[in-house]
Amino acid sequence: MVANLFSVLRLLLLAPLLYVLCRSGRGPAWTAVAVLAVAAATDLLDGTLARRLGQTSRLGRVLDPVADKVLLGGLAAGLVIWRSFPRWLLAAVLARDAAIVLAGAALLGARGLVVPANRLGKLTTVSLVLATMACLLDLSRVARAWTAWLAAAMLVLSSLSYAVLLWRILRQQPSGP
């Protein structure tokens, strides 16, 4: 499926993104911003194409958010190493993503269900992109702090929304045959 190829491309873009980030030195990392923009475009394209072409699949519903998590988690880790991205925000991102992946995998294995992405989850991704962009563009300390705190707030809200969604699914869906 064409849409899944865009998710795979997003995964593959992490290596060149980290390479150009590592080589960018001080100041704005415009090449890294360009690679991140291409990755963001693949995120928009995969879902749009899957719906328009009638190619939505269980694989796509798993691959798309995993690609987002790997790309943003890897980028945030690179920004901690080579820039001034907050370590606490990286830890929060990794903890939330690990919880979502583990809960999703357990639900998929036990009941064959894939938890769909929700609006708050997508807004959290946008807020994380903003926080990483602020760091990549070497914006002011205040701008980087605001975007980091916005991303942290969105992480908390989306985590709560996924917990509620998971709770509802577990209450409504029988666990056995």
Secondary structure, DSSP 8 states (H G I E B T S, - for coil): -HHHHHHHHHHHTHHHHHHHHHHS-SS--HHHHHHHHHHHHHHHHHHHHHHHTT---HHHHHHHHHHHHHHHHHHHHHHHHHS---HHHHHHHHHHHHHHHHHHHHHHHHH-------HHHHHHHHHHHHHHHHHHTT--HHHHHHHHHHHHHHHHHHHHHHHHHHHHHHHHS-S--
